[in-house]
């Protein structure tokens, strides 16, 4: 009896996964290598989802707004991982969820990526409005998106490192710059020195 109920629960869970909408996101179609200050990104994150942010004229302000208002569609992926054949500057991921959910239905599919663990911790970010929209399953929602159109943050430029690619795409430098530990220590020494000097 226990095995029977386990089988039913597993069947329901798998049916839910099978019915989920899917967004395949990658830069292998466009073959644009994503870089941060001229270096292909390794690690970091790339995610698909949606946002209400529309002003990207100030990269640091856009980062803050995105960190507060980006709704991810499924799990993110990284640059240069196994899914991207271990090629730095490239990514490949699959987001799964309910495209008909109120948070997504009819809204444009946005690709966001950076060199940190997430939006807030990245020192370089790129944002692509793919122009494709989320939709309800009818009977199944699926989309394939790339970075070849709709750049809101970041731009083509620089020289690609990998051979045979279309070119380089530079993620924009944003406000989350974490100083090296040595710089922080020097800043503390300087502050202490100034405090001692004022006492005299």
C-alpha angles and dihedrals in degrees: 000000000000090000090051093054091045090053091050093050091048091049092051091048092049091046089054091051092045091052094050119114115247135214116188109202125186143133094222092097094055093032091213109153111224113224139180111214091338097314122106109247118248120191111351117115142275123194139173123218141102139281141185091219110117105162113081097157091109110046096200093049090046090053092054092046093047092049088058098038114034119108112199121218104218127318126340126232134209140238119265096005128137091277087058093047089251092288112146114232093029132097139182125185145156121222117198130190145102107309089189093059113118090246091061114017111118094356122123119262108246125196115208124181140165147164095257133070090268143348096287096049098046122105090195126038139176128196125194124187099205094195089229116115135219115245142180119268109272087186093320131355115221133160138174116210136181138177098254096106140030104034109183098166121023129023144217113274146110129052124301117234098203116077122246098019128132094245144281128303116200119216110221120256108244137185102273099094111154111201122231113263091248091056091051091051091050090050091053091049090050092050091049091048091052091048091052092047092052091052092059 
